[in-house]
Amino acid sequence: MSAAPASPTFIRVVEVWVPDASGSLLELGGAWYGSATRFGAMSRQMCFGRGEGLPGQAWEAGRPIVLKEFEGSAFRRTAAAHADGLTCGIALPMFDGPALKAVVLIFCGDSPNLEAQQAGAIELWRNQPTVSKDMVLDDGYYGTTSNVFEFISRRTAFRPGTGLPGLAWESGLPVFMDDLGKGGRFLRADSALKVGINRGFAIPCATPGPDVYVMAFLSALATPLVRRFETWLPDAAGTHLLRREGFCEVEGALDTGPASDRVDAGQGPLGQALAHGVPAVGDSPVAGLTSLVALPVLQAGRVVAVVAWHF
């Protein structure tokens, strides 16, 4: 089998911060640091209280946060992040009702020497039911993607079932589009293709408040967000997962539903995410890849899907 390509991924670091035994601090529960070794060495020694740093702010706010630059913010690791080329952080808290299960931090970076390879976006979409029936862009990180695409995105709105965020909103499940130029499901297809964005997936975010959030990830051909991603769905009893869909930069589109693609609750990172409703990080067993981040998707306290990111 071919080795994974050496080009950088748009996502550079993923951290999982979980409440400690006292419930008063967030401690590192797992992480993938890739080549950001200095940032990783510093982060492993840290913890955050409610409202402290990026994970603590997401905990206190009870909603996802996009931090497009570290200077002038409460971010506590700016020098280490910049030393490893990280320039943006996204915090994705996961709640079971009012109880915080974890905060996932996703870091991206710009490189002036790799401008053509850094196109892509991570967008946070929000519906405020007391204000509007639409879902609009709350914030986003666009790397070196053309400002025109961001301009159009900020003036786009979705209803349930419409576009990538609207499909995730309506279903409550992850949604993947392997070719944004095909069909009419992606409403910004023309502008996306012009800047090289070709794939997208969206994840609904469980928060304690009435507002609805969807995180959308858009990748360019030269800079995939991750090497491989998969969506796994639990059976009715929650005893195991079956793969629903996926895409690999080495293998292409993945077959769905074969009996061999089954993971029991508690088995590896995917099974741990199903059993505990908390993101898990471990080794990747496929396609010559090394690391796997498993993100549960929660709905009313129940795991309705698990997303796998392979690096």
PATIKE-618578 format. One record per residue (C-alpha): residue number from 1; residue in three letters; x, y, z. Coordinates in steps of 0.001 Angstrom, whole numbers, m for minus. Layout:
<lummis>
{n=NUM, res=ALA, xx=X, yy=Y, zz=Z}
...
</lummis>
This chain:
<lummis>
{n=1, res=MET, xx=0, yy=0, zz=0}
{n=2, res=SER, xx=1219, yy=3503, zz=m779}
{n=3, res=ALA, xx=2527, yy=5636, zz=2053}
{n=4, res=ALA, xx=593, yy=8688, zz=3139}
{n=5, res=PRO, xx=1558, yy=11862, zz=1259}
{n=6, res=ALA, xx=4019, yy=14231, zz=2908}
{n=7, res=SER, xx=2123, yy=17471, zz=2185}
{n=8, res=PRO, xx=837, yy=19273, zz=5280}
{n=9, res=THR, xx=m2738, yy=18951, zz=6472}
{n=10, res=PHE, xx=m4832, yy=22056, zz=7086}
{n=11, res=ILE, xx=m5404, yy=20885, zz=10682}
{n=12, res=ARG, xx=m2024, yy=20868, zz=12421}
{n=13, res=VAL, xx=m2837, yy=19990, zz=16059}
{n=14, res=VAL, xx=m5800, yy=18478, zz=17918}
{n=15, res=GLU, xx=m6101, yy=18494, zz=21722}
{n=16, res=VAL, xx=m8762, yy=16998, zz=24002}
{n=17, res=TRP, xx=m9193, yy=18732, zz=27359}
{n=18, res=VAL, xx=m11343, yy=16950, zz=29961}
{n=19, res=PRO, xx=m12547, yy=17876, zz=33475}
{n=20, res=ASP, xx=m10376, yy=16520, zz=36293}
{n=21, res=ALA, xx=m11753, yy=14466, zz=39189}
{n=22, res=SER, xx=m12814, yy=17605, zz=41046}
{n=23, res=GLY, xx=m14598, yy=19066, zz=38018}
{n=24, res=SER, xx=m12879, yy=22402, zz=38583}
{n=25, res=LEU, xx=m9999, yy=22146, zz=36091}
{n=26, res=LEU, xx=m9460, yy=20973, zz=32546}
{n=27, res=GLU, xx=m6516, yy=18648, zz=32006}
{n=28, res=LEU, xx=m5102, yy=17177, zz=28814}
{n=29, res=GLY, xx=m6866, yy=13913, zz=28034}
{n=30, res=GLY, xx=m5162, yy=13228, zz=24708}
{n=31, res=ALA, xx=m3620, yy=15028, zz=21746}
{n=32, res=TRP, xx=m2140, yy=14779, zz=18286}
{n=33, res=TYR, xx=667, yy=17298, zz=17789}
{n=34, res=GLY, xx=2122, yy=16217, zz=14456}
{n=35, res=SER, xx=5314, yy=18214, zz=13949}
{n=36, res=ALA, xx=4402, yy=20800, zz=16642}
{n=37, res=THR, xx=6685, yy=19190, zz=19201}
{n=38, res=ARG, xx=7573, yy=22326, zz=21167}
{n=39, res=PHE, xx=3936, yy=23302, zz=21491}
{n=40, res=GLY, xx=3113, yy=19773, zz=22629}
{n=41, res=ALA, xx=5864, yy=19681, zz=25255}
{n=42, res=MET, xx=4561, yy=22892, zz=26829}
{n=43, res=SER, xx=880, yy=21924, zz=26633}
{n=44, res=ARG, xx=1284, yy=18583, zz=28411}
{n=45, res=GLN, xx=2257, yy=20418, zz=31591}
{n=46, res=MET, xx=m784, yy=22720, zz=31673}
{n=47, res=CYS, xx=m4316, yy=22822, zz=33039}
{n=48, res=PHE, xx=m7116, yy=25391, zz=32740}
{n=49, res=GLY, xx=m9825, yy=26644, zz=35057}
{n=50, res=ARG, xx=m13223, yy=27804, zz=33912}
{n=51, res=GLY, xx=m12705, yy=30954, zz=31833}
{n=52, res=GLU, xx=m8923, yy=30435, zz=31575}
{n=53, res=GLY, xx=m7245, yy=30154, zz=28193}
{n=54, res=LEU, xx=m9048, yy=28968, zz=25090}
{n=55, res=PRO, xx=m10475, yy=25723, zz=26535}
{n=56, res=GLY, xx=m11612, yy=27480, zz=29706}
{n=57, res=GLN, xx=m13294, yy=30233, zz=27712}
{n=58, res=ALA, xx=m15274, yy=27718, zz=25635}
{n=59, res=TRP, xx=m16300, yy=25971, zz=28870}
{n=60, res=GLU, xx=m17503, yy=29210, zz=30415}
{n=61, res=ALA, xx=m19212, yy=30469, zz=27242}
{n=62, res=GLY, xx=m20947, yy=27136, zz=26656}
{n=63, res=ARG, xx=m20393, yy=27394, zz=22906}
{n=64, res=PRO, xx=m17684, yy=26933, zz=20247}
{n=65, res=ILE, xx=m15097, yy=29698, zz=19814}
{n=66, res=VAL, xx=m12974, yy=30645, zz=16799}
{n=67, res=LEU, xx=m9756, yy=32431, zz=17752}
{n=68, res=LYS, xx=m8239, yy=33765, zz=14541}
{n=69, res=GLU, xx=m5174, yy=35284, zz=16185}
{n=70, res=PHE, xx=m3538, yy=34755, zz=19553}
{n=71, res=GLU, xx=m2150, yy=38218, zz=20283}
{n=72, res=GLY, xx=m4346, yy=40311, zz=22533}
{n=73, res=SER, xx=m6431, yy=37325, zz=23640}
{n=74, res=ALA, xx=m6497, yy=35113, zz=26735}
{n=75, res=PHE, xx=m4505, yy=32444, zz=24893}
{n=76, res=ARG, xx=m1650, yy=31343, zz=27161}
{n=77, res=ARG, xx=679, yy=29600, zz=24679}
{n=78, res=THR, xx=1213, yy=32231, zz=21990}
{n=79, res=ALA, xx=5017, yy=32068, zz=21758}
{n=80, res=ALA, xx=5080, yy=28262, zz=21637}
{n=81, res=ALA, xx=2280, yy=28200, zz=19051}
{n=82, res=HIS, xx=4028, yy=30675, zz=16778}
{n=83, res=ALA, xx=7316, yy=28787, zz=17136}
{n=84, res=ASP, xx=5605, yy=25763, zz=15566}
{n=85, res=GLY, xx=3746, yy=27762, zz=12921}
{n=86, res=LEU, xx=300, yy=27729, zz=14555}
{n=87, res=THR, xx=m1748, yy=30873, zz=14092}
{n=88, res=CYS, xx=m5396, yy=29964, zz=14786}
{n=89, res=GLY, xx=m7307, yy=27950, zz=17364}
{n=90, res=ILE, xx=m10868, yy=26622, zz=17369}
{n=91, res=ALA, xx=m12462, yy=25410, zz=20606}
{n=92, res=LEU, xx=m15296, yy=22880, zz=20359}
{n=93, res=PRO, xx=m16889, yy=22142, zz=23763}
{n=94, res=MET, xx=m18999, yy=19012, zz=24114}
{n=95, res=PHE, xx=m21848, yy=19029, zz=26617}
{n=96, res=ASP, xx=m24277, yy=16466, zz=27978}
{n=97, res=GLY, xx=m26992, yy=18869, zz=29053}
{n=98, res=PRO, xx=m25270, yy=21366, zz=31358}
{n=99, res=ALA, xx=m22366, yy=18995, zz=32087}
{n=100, res=LEU, xx=m19140, yy=19510, zz=30154}
{n=101, res=LYS, xx=m17712, yy=16285, zz=28724}
{n=102, res=ALA, xx=m14655, yy=17745, zz=26970}
{n=103, res=VAL, xx=m13259, yy=20649, zz=24985}
{n=104, res=VAL, xx=m11587, yy=19836, zz=21667}
{n=105, res=LEU, xx=m9036, yy=22374, zz=20426}
{n=106, res=ILE, xx=m8161, yy=22408, zz=16725}
{n=107, res=PHE, xx=m5130, yy=24409, zz=15571}
{n=108, res=CYS, xx=m4263, yy=25524, zz=12051}
{n=109, res=GLY, xx=m1378, yy=27530, zz=10671}
{n=110, res=ASP, xx=m338, yy=29756, zz=7814}
{n=111, res=SER, xx=2938, yy=29584, zz=5953}
{n=112, res=PRO, xx=3935, yy=32317, zz=3495}
{n=113, res=ASN, xx=6069, yy=29751, zz=1667}
{n=114, res=LEU, xx=3091, yy=27445, zz=1141}
{n=115, res=GLU, xx=343, yy=29878, zz=197}
{n=116, res=ALA, xx=m981, yy=27732, zz=m2615}
{n=117, res=GLN, xx=m1243, yy=24781, zz=m241}
{n=118, res=GLN, xx=m3011, yy=26494, zz=2648}
{n=119, res=ALA, xx=m6435, yy=27114, zz=1084}
{n=120, res=GLY, xx=m9310, yy=25788, zz=3156}
{n=121, res=ALA, xx=m11643, yy=26904, zz=5876}
{n=122, res=ILE, xx=m13168, yy=26063, zz=9233}
{n=123, res=GLU, xx=m16505, yy=27805, zz=9739}
{n=124, res=LEU, xx=m18803, yy=28141, zz=12735}
{n=125, res=TRP, xx=m22478, yy=28466, zz=11771}
{n=126, res=ARG, xx=m25133, yy=29530, zz=14280}
{n=127, res=ASN, xx=m28904, yy=29683, zz=14488}
{n=128, res=GLN, xx=m30490, yy=31870, zz=17148}
{n=129, res=PRO, xx=m34121, yy=30678, zz=17208}
{n=130, res=THR, xx=m35320, yy=33784, zz=19061}
{n=131, res=VAL, xx=m33855, yy=35987, zz=16296}
{n=132, res=SER, xx=m34186, yy=34131, zz=12998}
{n=133, res=LYS, xx=m35089, yy=30869, zz=11294}
{n=134, res=ASP, xx=m31784, yy=31000, zz=9418}
{n=135, res=MET, xx=m28328, yy=29717, zz=10231}
{n=136, res=VAL, xx=m25652, yy=32335, zz=9540}
{n=137, res=LEU, xx=m21876, yy=32487, zz=9818}
{n=138, res=ASP, xx=m20826, yy=33235, zz=13396}
{n=139, res=ASP, xx=m17109, yy=33217, zz=12588}
{n=140, res=GLY, xx=m14541, yy=31358, zz=10543}
{n=141, res=TYR, xx=m10886, yy=30769, zz=9749}
{n=142, res=TYR, xx=m9955, yy=30845, zz=6051}
{n=143, res=GLY, xx=m6181, yy=30470, zz=5972}
{n=144, res=THR, xx=m4893, yy=31988, zz=2738}
{n=145, res=THR, xx=m8189, yy=31368, zz=946}
{n=146, res=SER, xx=m9399, yy=34313, zz=m1119}
{n=147, res=ASN, xx=m11198, yy=37045, zz=805}
{n=148, res=VAL, xx=m13992, yy=36806, zz=m1753}
{n=149, res=PHE, xx=m15032, yy=33382, zz=m456}
{n=150, res=GLU, xx=m15176, yy=34657, zz=3124}
{n=151, res=PHE, xx=m17150, yy=37713, zz=1946}
{n=152, res=ILE, xx=m19720, yy=35492, zz=228}
{n=153, res=SER, xx=m19913, yy=33159, zz=3224}
{n=154, res=ARG, xx=m20697, yy=36009, zz=5597}
{n=155, res=ARG, xx=m23637, yy=36952, zz=3398}
{n=156, res=THR, xx=m25044, yy=33429, zz=3064}
{n=157, res=ALA, xx=m27811, yy=31957, zz=5240}
{n=158, res=PHE, xx=m29169, yy=28432, zz=5509}
{n=159, res=ARG, xx=m32434, yy=26809, zz=6538}
{n=160, res=PRO, xx=m32591, yy=23238, zz=7892}
{n=161, res=GLY, xx=m31757, yy=20791, zz=5094}
{n=162, res=THR, xx=m30168, yy=23447, zz=2852}
{n=163, res=GLY, xx=m26444, yy=23492, zz=2107}
{n=164, res=LEU, xx=m23750, yy=21761, zz=4127}
{n=165, res=PRO, xx=m24500, yy=23429, zz=7510}
{n=166, res=GLY, xx=m28251, yy=23096, zz=6989}
{n=167, res=LEU, xx=m28025, yy=19365, zz=6262}
{n=168, res=ALA, xx=m26074, yy=18779, zz=9493}
{n=169, res=TRP, xx=m28543, yy=21004, zz=11364}
{n=170, res=GLU, xx=m31562, yy=19067, zz=10105}
{n=171, res=SER, xx=m30149, yy=15565, zz=10580}
{n=172, res=GLY, xx=m28167, yy=16135, zz=13769}
{n=173, res=LEU, xx=m25457, yy=13987, zz=12160}
{n=174, res=PRO, xx=m22135, yy=14616, zz=10393}
{n=175, res=VAL, xx=m22467, yy=15348, zz=6675}
{n=176, res=PHE, xx=m19734, yy=14781, zz=4075}
{n=177, res=MET, xx=m19550, yy=16125, zz=508}
{n=178, res=ASP, xx=m16690, yy=14649, zz=m1499}
{n=179, res=ASP, xx=m17105, yy=16983, zz=m4494}
{n=180, res=LEU, xx=m18579, yy=20393, zz=m3755}
{n=181, res=GLY, xx=m18951, yy=21138, zz=m7454}
{n=182, res=LYS, xx=m21402, yy=18284, zz=m8074}
{n=183, res=GLY, xx=m25139, yy=18761, zz=m7746}
{n=184, res=GLY, xx=m26722, yy=21671, zz=m5940}
{n=185, res=ARG, xx=m26278, yy=20699, zz=m2290}
{n=186, res=PHE, xx=m23368, yy=23113, zz=m1704}
{n=187, res=LEU, xx=m24727, yy=26610, zz=m2247}
{n=188, res=ARG, xx=m21312, yy=28269, zz=m2618}
{n=189, res=ALA, xx=m19962, yy=25772, zz=m5156}
{n=190, res=ASP, xx=m18851, yy=28289, zz=m7779}
{n=191, res=SER, xx=m16860, yy=30462, zz=m5383}
{n=192, res=ALA, xx=m15420, yy=27389, zz=m3607}
{n=193, res=LEU, xx=m14116, yy=25868, zz=m6827}
{n=194, res=LYS, xx=m12505, yy=29164, zz=m7828}
{n=195, res=VAL, xx=m10331, yy=29102, zz=m4690}
{n=196, res=GLY, xx=m9602, yy=25371, zz=m4867}
{n=197, res=ILE, xx=m11944, yy=24129, zz=m2127}
{n=198, res=ASN, xx=m13282, yy=20751, zz=m3200}
{n=199, res=ARG, xx=m14490, yy=18771, zz=m158}
{n=200, res=GLY, xx=m16465, yy=19573, zz=2957}
{n=201, res=PHE, xx=m17909, yy=18019, zz=6048}
{n=202, res=ALA, xx=m19967, yy=19447, zz=8880}
{n=203, res=ILE, xx=m20480, yy=18409, zz=12499}
{n=204, res=PRO, xx=m23375, yy=19563, zz=14712}
{n=205, res=CYS, xx=m22234, yy=20834, zz=18123}
{n=206, res=ALA, xx=m24020, yy=19935, zz=21372}
{n=207, res=THR, xx=m24339, yy=22999, zz=23642}
{n=208, res=PRO, xx=m26503, yy=23644, zz=26734}
{n=209, res=GLY, xx=m28231, yy=26752, zz=25364}
{n=210, res=PRO, xx=m31042, yy=27159, zz=22816}
{n=211, res=ASP, xx=m28782, yy=28286, zz=19959}
{n=212, res=VAL, xx=m27751, yy=25690, zz=17369}
{n=213, res=TYR, xx=m24129, yy=25468, zz=16161}
{n=214, res=VAL, xx=m22587, yy=23576, zz=13258}
{n=215, res=MET, xx=m18850, yy=23420, zz=12570}
{n=216, res=ALA, xx=m18057, yy=23114, zz=8842}
{n=217, res=PHE, xx=m14658, yy=22014, zz=7518}
{n=218, res=LEU, xx=m13747, yy=22812, zz=3902}
{n=219, res=SER, xx=m10596, yy=21408, zz=2345}
{n=220, res=ALA, xx=m8524, yy=22172, zz=m737}
{n=221, res=LEU, xx=m7044, yy=19546, zz=m3018}
{n=222, res=ALA, xx=m3416, yy=20303, zz=m2094}
{n=223, res=THR, xx=m4101, yy=20619, zz=1643}
{n=224, res=PRO, xx=m6556, yy=18042, zz=2977}
{n=225, res=LEU, xx=m7940, yy=18822, zz=6407}
{n=226, res=VAL, xx=m6876, yy=15356, zz=7564}
{n=227, res=ARG, xx=m5400, yy=12305, zz=5790}
{n=228, res=ARG, xx=m8520, yy=10210, zz=6197}
{n=229, res=PHE, xx=m11882, yy=10702, zz=7830}
{n=230, res=GLU, xx=m14768, yy=8355, zz=8581}
{n=231, res=THR, xx=m18264, yy=8616, zz=10036}
{n=232, res=TRP, xx=m19377, yy=5720, zz=12243}
{n=233, res=LEU, xx=m22936, yy=5174, zz=13485}
{n=234, res=PRO, xx=m23970, yy=3141, zz=16552}
{n=235, res=ASP, xx=m26526, yy=346, zz=16516}
{n=236, res=ALA, xx=m29812, yy=879, zz=18373}
{n=237, res=ALA, xx=m28429, yy=m608, zz=21587}
{n=238, res=GLY, xx=m25177, yy=1371, zz=21425}
{n=239, res=THR, xx=m23070, yy=m1796, zz=21624}
{n=240, res=HIS, xx=m21030, yy=m1246, zz=18461}
{n=241, res=LEU, xx=m20302, yy=1106, zz=15565}
{n=242, res=LEU, xx=m20604, yy=522, zz=11815}
{n=243, res=ARG, xx=m18877, yy=2730, zz=9275}
{n=244, res=ARG, xx=m21311, yy=4876, zz=7313}
{n=245, res=GLU, xx=m18960, yy=6735, zz=4978}
{n=246, res=GLY, xx=m15436, yy=7976, zz=4618}
{n=247, res=PHE, xx=m12695, yy=9289, zz=2389}
{n=248, res=CYS, xx=m8952, yy=8629, zz=2387}
{n=249, res=GLU, xx=m6321, yy=10690, zz=570}
{n=250, res=VAL, xx=m4519, yy=7399, zz=m198}
{n=251, res=GLU, xx=m7421, yy=5044, zz=m944}
{n=252, res=GLY, xx=m10148, yy=7449, zz=m2116}
{n=253, res=ALA, xx=m13816, yy=6943, zz=m1221}
{n=254, res=LEU, xx=m14302, yy=4149, zz=1306}
{n=255, res=ASP, xx=m16862, yy=1372, zz=988}
{n=256, res=THR, xx=m19696, yy=1557, zz=3497}
{n=257, res=GLY, xx=m21279, yy=m1092, zz=5616}
{n=258, res=PRO, xx=m19029, yy=m4172, zz=5251}
{n=259, res=ALA, xx=m19331, yy=m6502, zz=8211}
{n=260, res=SER, xx=m15586, yy=m6247, zz=8882}
{n=261, res=ASP, xx=m15920, yy=m2492, zz=9522}
{n=262, res=ARG, xx=m17399, yy=m2914, zz=12979}
{n=263, res=VAL, xx=m16035, yy=m1530, zz=16252}
{n=264, res=ASP, xx=m17376, yy=m2670, zz=19614}
{n=265, res=ALA, xx=m18000, yy=m200, zz=22439}
{n=266, res=GLY, xx=m14774, yy=328, zz=24401}
{n=267, res=GLN, xx=m12572, yy=m995, zz=21564}
{n=268, res=GLY, xx=m9820, yy=1456, zz=20615}
{n=269, res=PRO, xx=m10388, yy=5218, zz=20324}
{n=270, res=LEU, xx=m13634, yy=4816, zz=18330}
{n=271, res=GLY, xx=m15145, yy=2391, zz=20815}
{n=272, res=GLN, xx=m14031, yy=4541, zz=23744}
{n=273, res=ALA, xx=m15742, yy=7573, zz=22216}
{n=274, res=LEU, xx=m18941, yy=5519, zz=21861}
{n=275, res=ALA, xx=m18783, yy=4084, zz=25370}
{n=276, res=HIS, xx=m17962, yy=7316, zz=27222}
{n=277, res=GLY, xx=m19130, yy=10128, zz=24935}
{n=278, res=VAL, xx=m15678, yy=11738, zz=25213}
{n=279, res=PRO, xx=m13178, yy=12280, zz=22358}
{n=280, res=ALA, xx=m10272, yy=9838, zz=22320}
{n=281, res=VAL, xx=m6832, yy=9842, zz=20681}
{n=282, res=GLY, xx=m4823, yy=6781, zz=19729}
{n=283, res=ASP, xx=m2974, yy=4965, zz=16966}
{n=284, res=SER, xx=m4386, yy=4695, zz=13455}
{n=285, res=PRO, xx=m4403, yy=1153, zz=12045}
{n=286, res=VAL, xx=m4962, yy=2043, zz=8378}
{n=287, res=ALA, xx=m3330, yy=3271, zz=5171}
{n=288, res=GLY, xx=122, yy=3800, zz=6683}
{n=289, res=LEU, xx=m1207, yy=6537, zz=8974}
{n=290, res=THR, xx=m106, yy=6950, zz=12567}
{n=291, res=SER, xx=m2716, yy=8776, zz=14661}
{n=292, res=LEU, xx=m6490, yy=8684, zz=15109}
{n=293, res=VAL, xx=m8759, yy=11251, zz=16784}
{n=294, res=ALA, xx=m12292, yy=10007, zz=17528}
{n=295, res=LEU, xx=m14942, yy=12703, zz=18060}
{n=296, res=PRO, xx=m18367, yy=11673, zz=19369}
{n=297, res=VAL, xx=m21422, yy=13592, zz=18164}
{n=298, res=LEU, xx=m23899, yy=14000, zz=21035}
{n=299, res=GLN, xx=m27632, yy=14533, zz=20868}
{n=300, res=ALA, xx=m29662, yy=14757, zz=24096}
{n=301, res=GLY, xx=m26766, yy=13098, zz=25915}
{n=302, res=ARG, xx=m26608, yy=10134, zz=23514}
{n=303, res=VAL, xx=m23806, yy=9355, zz=21075}
{n=304, res=VAL, xx=m25447, yy=9427, zz=17628}
{n=305, res=ALA, xx=m22219, yy=9220, zz=15601}
{n=306, res=VAL, xx=m18453, yy=9099, zz=15953}
{n=307, res=VAL, xx=m16200, yy=10961, zz=13524}
{n=308, res=ALA, xx=m12704, yy=9567, zz=12971}
{n=309, res=TRP, xx=m9832, yy=11813, zz=11876}
{n=310, res=HIS, xx=m6674, yy=10007, zz=10780}
{n=311, res=PHE, xx=m3297, yy=11754, zz=10499}
</lummis>
